[in-house]
Amino acid sequence: MTDELLSDGSDIAVTDDPTDSEQPDTTDVDIVVQICTPDEVVECPYGADPNTKGVGPCKAGTKIFFPDGSQFSPCSGEVLPQTEICGNSVDDNCNNDTDENVDEDGDGWGSCSDDCCDSILKCTDPAKVNPGAIEVQGDGFDNDCNDQIDEDPRVPCSSGTKFSGTTAADLINGIDICKVAANGSWGIVGTPTLTRADGSGAPDNLQISLMTQFGTHASNAYIYGGNMSSLSSGRARDANDPDPTTTLTYSYQTGNPPADFSAPYGGGANLPETNADCPAGSGANDSVMLSVQLKVPTNALSFSFNFRFFSQEYMDYQCSAYNDFFIAMLYTGAAGIPADKNISFDSNASYISVNSQEFFTVCEDKEDGCGGTAYDCTDGTDALAGTGWDPADAGGTQWLSTSAPVVPGETITLKFVIWDTSDQALDSIVLIDNFKWSAQGSSGPSTFECWDINQNTTCDIATEDLSGDGICSERDC
């Protein structure tokens, strides 16, 4: 009997003796015997999709029949498809396309655009992890693919005061928005604008400023960064600033509210009631409108900002046709935005004015408030100290927070607007600060005291006293 080898290197016995008891019964079996020669090279089975074999660098391995005729060598030289490596001019994944930007999760960022997670094999929700996302602190992921985990996604945009030559960009920075959208990432799109409420002209420079504090009471200091922005229908100044506020009224120009805001109420100068118990006024005089376009991070579902509103119409002109407005208008593809685009209002749907009984609480009590009932000012008048505003004629809100939904990756327009209604007498001011994106969803816009994270109007020390001083205040916003 002689031994021969099959092409895979295994032995098969072949005999010349038909009576040999070891001879297998091959009556119904076809046996193919390949006789290999020394140093013969044979292709090995290919270990990937056969359609990729021979494409780019992909190829099957080979094995060599040893010169002594004993067996084949191990397979070697096989090249299988790999993840595409950007910029090497090689078709690494063997699909007839070189250096393509593979975007497996469909988030607009691919393997050649610095997406650090394009598959659920790397992170739980890859579509929300890419250079266009914002870092979500505490989730343990490098959301924005910058090789850092859980870092503060914001940096202070500006610091100090500015009372002359103040631009729209200065004011947007003062609200803590400064990142410019670039290379597909989020941030400011285009150039912010500063106009009157109807979009025409420009406000007087005295109506705008960057402040570190309004007056002398500690609660009126900025919340985040190094300053805050202020807009006023009079002077955006306190008693200690250049060109200080020394009287109740400063007049500049007459005009109309934003067209999109007034449209649901008949357009033109028409306005809604600030409160269901109060008459509607008309016009938007001595107005300021700050507008900005923003590209939303790919993982952001909402945003928020803080503001504090003061008016000198309290107490004699509360619940009249002369009550000033502060509104924030949002243009987004998200659901739940009111027809007039305003996203800042109280739980009674009252606009931000002296007639928001839920929020206008920095004042002196009076007997004849909105609806003819007594008006209780639960927060006193301490916050008016040093503002130049007489507590007998003025009042305000605590620091409030407005939150609103957005669509990830869209470009929104946000407008902050303040004005005198029906006349040009008795001014108002708004302080705006601490804009931030959130990965938390929102069913619609809402406004609440800025520390009240769960919006139950109760100070929950364990979760809402972020400063650890035993109370819930603007320092926890």
C-alpha positions in Angstrom: 0.0 0.0 0.0 1.2 3.5 -0.8 0.1 6.8 0.8 -0.8 9.9 -1.1 -2.0 13.3 0.0 -5.2 15.2 -0.9 -4.9 18.8 -1.9 -5.8 19.9 1.7 -2.8 18.0 3.0 -4.7 15.0 4.4 -3.6 11.4 3.8 -5.5 8.8 1.8 -4.6 5.1 1.6 -4.3 3.6 -1.9 -3.7 -0.2 -2.3 -2.7 -2.6 -5.0 -4.1 -5.6 -3.1 -7.9 -6.1 -3.8 -8.1 -8.5 -0.9 -6.6 -6.0 1.6 -9.1 -5.9 4.4 -8.3 -2.2 5.0 -9.5 -1.2 1.5 -12.7 1.0 1.8 -15.8 0.1 0.0 -15.9 2.6 -2.8 -18.6 1.0 -4.9 -20.9 4.1 -4.7 -18.3 6.8 -3.7 -16.4 8.9 -6.2 -13.0 9.7 -4.7 -10.9 12.5 -6.3 -7.3 12.3 -5.5 -5.0 15.3 -6.3 -1.4 14.5 -6.5 0.5 17.6 -5.4 4.1 18.4 -6.3 6.6 19.9 -4.0 6.5 23.7 -3.6 3.1 23.8 -5.3 1.1 26.9 -4.1 -2.6 26.4 -3.5 -5.2 29.1 -2.7 -7.0 28.8 0.7 -10.7 29.3 1.3 -11.5 33.1 1.6 -12.9 34.2 4.9 -15.2 37.1 4.0 -17.9 38.1 1.5 -16.7 36.5 -1.8 -17.8 39.7 -3.6 -14.9 41.5 -1.8 -12.3 39.1 -3.0 -10.0 40.6 -5.5 -11.3 44.1 -4.7 -8.7 46.6 -3.5 -6.2 44.9 -1.2 -8.6 42.0 -0.3 -7.4 38.5 -1.4 -7.4 34.9 -0.3 -4.4 33.4 1.5 -2.3 30.6 0.1 -0.4 27.5 1.3 2.6 25.7 -0.1 3.1 21.9 -0.4 6.3 21.2 1.5 9.3 20.0 -0.6 9.5 16.7 1.3 6.0 15.9 0.3 4.8 15.5 3.8 2.0 18.2 4.1 0.9 21.8 3.3 2.1 24.9 5.1 -0.4 27.0 7.1 -2.4 29.5 5.1 -0.9 32.9 4.9 -1.3 36.3 3.1 -5.0 36.6 3.4 -6.3 40.2 3.4 -9.9 40.7 4.5 -12.1 43.9 4.5 -11.2 46.4 7.3 -12.7 49.6 8.5 -12.0 52.3 6.1 -8.9 54.4 7.0 -9.3 58.0 5.9 -6.7 59.6 3.7 -4.5 56.6 2.9 -5.8 56.2 -0.7 -6.5 52.5 0.0 -9.9 50.8 -0.4 -9.6 49.2 3.0 -13.1 47.8 3.2 -12.9 46.5 -0.4 -16.1 48.0 -1.8 -14.6 49.7 -4.9 -14.7 53.1 -3.1 -11.5 54.6 -1.6 -11.5 56.8 1.5 -15.3 57.1 1.6 -16.9 58.8 4.7 -18.9 55.9 6.1 -21.8 57.1 8.2 -23.3 53.9 9.7 -25.5 55.7 12.2 -26.9 58.3 9.8 -26.0 61.3 12.0 -24.3 63.2 9.3 -20.8 62.5 10.7 -18.8 59.6 9.3 -15.6 57.7 9.8 -13.7 60.3 7.9 -15.2 63.3 9.7 -14.1 62.5 13.3 -17.2 60.6 14.4 -15.8 58.7 17.5 -18.9 56.4 17.7 -20.6 55.3 14.5 -22.0 52.0 15.8 -23.9 50.5 18.7 -20.8 48.4 19.2 -19.0 51.5 20.6 -21.8 53.4 22.4 -25.5 53.1 23.3 -26.8 55.8 21.0 -24.3 56.5 18.3 -26.5 59.0 16.4 -26.1 61.4 19.4 -22.3 61.0 19.6 -20.3 63.1 17.1 -18.4 66.4 16.7 -21.8 68.1 16.2 -23.1 67.1 19.7 -22.8 68.9 23.0 -21.2 67.3 26.0 -23.7 65.8 28.5 -22.1 66.0 31.9 -22.5 62.8 34.0 -23.3 60.3 31.3 -19.8 58.9 31.0 -19.5 59.4 27.2 -17.3 61.7 25.1 -20.4 63.0 23.4 -18.7 65.6 21.2 -15.7 63.4 20.3 -13.0 65.8 21.6 -11.2 63.2 23.6 -12.7 64.5 26.9 -15.5 63.0 29.0 -18.1 65.0 31.0 -16.3 68.3 30.7 -18.3 71.5 31.0 -19.6 72.1 27.4 -19.6 75.9 28.0 -16.8 78.5 28.5 -17.5 82.1 29.6 -17.9 84.3 26.5 -17.2 87.7 28.0 -16.7 89.6 31.2 -17.1 93.0 32.6 -19.4 95.9 31.8 -19.9 97.7 28.5 -22.0 100.8 28.2 -20.9 102.3 24.9 -20.5 100.9 21.4 -22.4 97.8 22.5 -23.2 95.4 19.6 -25.6 92.6 19.0 -22.6 90.2 19.1 -21.6 91.6 22.5 -25.1 91.0 23.9 -25.3 87.5 22.5 -21.9 86.8 24.2 -23.3 88.3 27.4 -26.1 85.7 27.3 -23.3 83.0 27.1 -23.7 82.2 23.5 -20.3 82.5 21.7 -19.5 79.4 19.8 -19.8 79.9 16.0 -21.1 77.1 13.9 -18.3 75.7 11.7 -17.6 72.4 9.9 -21.1 71.2 10.5 -21.0 71.7 14.3 -23.4 73.8 16.4 -23.3 77.5 17.3 -24.1 80.9 15.9 -25.1 81.1 12.3 -24.5 84.3 10.5 -24.4 87.7 12.3 -26.7 88.6 15.3 -28.8 91.7 14.8 -30.0 94.5 17.0 -33.1 96.4 15.8 -36.4 97.8 16.9 -39.3 95.4 17.5 -40.6 95.7 13.9 -37.2 94.9 12.5 -36.4 98.5 11.4 -33.7 100.8 12.5 -31.7 100.4 15.6 -32.3 101.1 19.3 -30.4 103.9 21.1 -27.2 102.7 22.7 -28.5 103.8 26.1 -31.2 101.0 25.8 -28.6 98.2 25.8 -25.6 97.2 27.9 -23.4 94.5 29.4 -23.7 94.5 33.2 -22.2 92.5 36.0 -24.9 93.6 38.4 -28.1 95.7 38.3 -28.1 97.9 41.4 -26.5 96.8 44.6 -28.5 93.8 45.8 -26.6 90.5 45.4 -29.5 88.8 43.7 -29.1 91.1 40.7 -25.6 89.8 39.8 -25.0 87.7 36.7 -25.7 84.0 36.9 -22.9 82.5 34.6 -19.8 83.7 32.9 -18.5 87.2 33.6 -21.6 89.4 32.9 -25.1 89.5 31.6 -27.0 91.4 28.9 -29.7 94.0 29.5 -32.3 95.5 27.2 -34.6 98.4 28.2 -37.4 100.6 26.9 -35.6 103.3 28.9 -32.0 103.2 30.0 -30.2 99.9 30.5 -28.3 101.5 33.4 -28.6 101.6 37.2 -28.0 104.5 39.5 -24.2 103.9 39.5 -23.6 103.4 35.8 -22.5 105.9 33.2 -25.6 107.8 32.1 -27.5 106.5 35.1 -31.2 106.0 35.4 -32.6 109.0 37.3 -36.2 109.3 36.2 -39.2 107.1 35.3 -39.3 107.7 31.6 -36.9 108.0 28.6 -38.4 108.3 25.1 -36.9 107.3 21.8 -39.2 106.2 19.0 -42.7 104.8 18.3 -43.4 101.6 16.3 -45.1 98.2 16.1 -44.4 94.8 17.6 -42.8 92.1 15.5 -45.1 91.2 12.7 -45.1 87.4 13.5 -46.1 88.2 17.1 -49.0 90.5 16.3 -50.3 88.4 13.3 -52.5 86.1 15.4 -54.1 89.2 17.0 -54.9 91.1 13.8 -51.4 92.3 12.8 -50.0 95.8 12.8 -50.0 97.5 16.2 -52.4 95.0 17.7 -51.4 93.1 20.9 -52.9 90.4 23.1 -53.9 91.0 26.7 -51.0 90.6 29.1 -53.4 89.0 31.5 -57.0 87.8 31.1 -58.2 90.4 33.5 -56.5 93.3 31.8 -57.2 95.3 28.7 -55.0 95.0 25.6 -52.8 97.9 24.5 -51.3 98.6 21.1 -47.9 99.4 19.5 -44.3 98.7 20.5 -42.6 102.0 21.4 -39.0 102.5 22.6 -38.4 98.9 21.6 -35.3 96.7 21.4 -35.1 93.4 19.6 -32.0 91.2 19.8 -32.0 88.3 17.2 -29.7 85.4 16.6 -29.7 82.2 14.5 -28.3 79.1 16.1 -27.5 75.6 14.7 -28.7 73.1 17.3 -26.3 70.4 18.6 -27.2 66.9 17.1 -28.1 65.6 20.6 -29.9 68.7 22.0 -33.7 68.4 22.5 -34.2 71.8 24.3 -32.5 74.9 25.6 -33.0 77.3 28.4 -32.0 80.8 29.5 -32.5 82.9 32.6 -34.0 86.4 32.8 -35.2 89.0 35.3 -37.8 91.6 34.4 -38.4 95.0 36.1 -41.0 97.7 35.3 -41.7 101.2 36.6 -45.4 100.8 35.7 -46.0 99.3 39.1 -47.9 100.3 41.1 -50.2 102.9 39.6 -50.6 101.4 36.1 -50.8 97.7 36.8 -53.5 96.0 34.7 -53.8 98.7 32.2 -53.5 99.1 28.4 -50.0 100.6 29.0 -48.2 97.6 30.4 -44.8 96.8 28.8 -43.9 93.4 27.4 -40.9 91.2 27.4 -41.1 88.3 25.0 -38.8 85.7 23.6 -39.7 84.4 20.2 -38.6 81.0 18.9 -38.6 79.8 15.3 -38.2 76.0 15.3 -39.5 72.8 13.7 -40.3 71.5 17.2 -43.9 71.0 18.2 -45.8 73.0 20.9 -44.7 76.6 20.0 -47.5 79.1 20.3 -48.8 80.9 17.1 -47.2 84.2 18.2 -43.8 82.4 18.7 -43.5 83.7 22.3 -42.0 81.1 24.7 -41.8 83.2 27.9 -45.1 83.2 29.9 -46.4 82.1 33.3 -48.5 79.1 34.1 -51.6 81.2 33.6 -50.5 82.0 30.1 -49.9 85.6 31.2 -47.1 87.4 29.3 -44.1 88.7 31.2 -45.2 92.1 32.4 -46.4 93.8 35.6 -49.5 91.6 35.3 -47.9 88.2 35.7 -49.2 87.6 39.2 -47.2 84.3 39.4 -43.8 86.0 38.8 -44.0 89.8 39.5 -43.3 89.5 43.2 -40.5 92.0 43.9 -42.7 94.9 44.9 -44.8 96.5 47.6 -48.2 95.0 48.4 -51.2 96.8 47.1 -55.0 96.5 47.7 -56.2 96.8 44.1 -54.3 94.4 41.9 -55.3 92.6 38.7 -59.0 91.7 38.8 -59.6 94.1 41.7 -58.1 91.8 44.3 -55.3 92.5 46.8 -51.8 92.0 45.3 -49.3 90.3 47.5 -45.6 90.9 46.8 -44.0 87.9 48.4 -40.3 89.0 47.7 -40.3 92.5 49.0 -38.3 95.4 47.4 -34.7 94.7 48.5 -33.7 93.8 44.9 -34.5 97.4 43.8 -31.7 98.8 45.9 -29.2 100.9 43.9 -31.1 100.5 40.7 -32.4 104.1 40.5 -35.9 102.7 40.5 -38.2 103.9 43.4 -39.8 100.9 45.2 -43.0 103.0 45.4 -43.2 103.1 41.6 -41.4 99.9 40.5 -41.2 96.2 40.9 -39.9 93.1 39.2 -39.6 89.3 39.1 -37.2 86.9 40.6 -34.7 85.3 38.2 -36.8 83.1 35.9 -35.9 80.3 33.5 -37.5 79.7 30.1 -37.1 76.3 28.5 -38.2 75.3 25.0 -37.9 72.3 22.7 -35.8 72.2 19.5 -35.1 69.6 16.8 -31.5 68.2 16.9 -29.3 69.6 14.1 -31.8 72.2 12.9 -31.1 76.0 12.7 -33.4 78.0 14.9 -34.0 81.8 15.2 -34.3 83.3 18.7 -35.5 86.9 19.4 -35.5 88.8 22.7 -37.8 91.8 22.6 -38.9 94.5 25.1 -41.1 97.6 24.5 -43.4 100.3 25.9 -47.1 99.6 25.1 -49.6 102.3 24.0 -47.3 105.2 25.1 -43.6 106.0 25.8 -44.0 106.6 29.5 -42.7 104.5 32.5 -39.9 102.2 31.4 -39.0 98.5 31.8 -35.7 96.5 31.7 -34.8 92.8 31.3 -31.6 91.1 32.4 -30.8 88.0 30.3 -28.1 85.4 31.1 -27.1 81.7 31.3 -28.2 80.2 27.9 -27.5 76.5 27.7 -28.5 73.5 25.6 -30.0 70.3 27.0 -30.3 66.7 25.9 -33.5 66.5 27.9 -36.7 66.6 26.0 -39.5 69.1 26.4 -43.2 68.9 25.4 -43.4 72.6 25.0 -42.1 76.0 26.3 -42.3 76.7 30.0 -41.1 79.4 32.4 -40.4 78.9 36.1 -38.3 80.3 38.9 -34.8 79.4 37.7 -33.9 77.1 40.6 -37.1 75.1 40.3 -35.7 72.3 38.2 -38.7 70.0 38.6 -41.1 73.0 38.3 -43.2 72.1 41.3 -42.8 75.6 42.9 -41.3 73.9 46.0 -37.7 74.2 47.1 -36.4 70.6 47.1 -33.1 71.1 49.1 -31.6 67.8 48.1 -31.8 68.4 44.3 -32.3 72.1 43.8 -30.1 73.8 46.4 -27.0 73.5 44.2 -25.0 76.1 46.1 -25.5 74.2 49.4 -26.6 77.3 51.4 -29.8 75.8 52.6 -32.2 77.8 50.4 -33.2 77.8 46.8 -32.3 81.1 45.0 -30.8 82.6 41.9 -27.4 81.1 43.0 -28.8 77.7 42.2 -29.7 78.5 38.6 
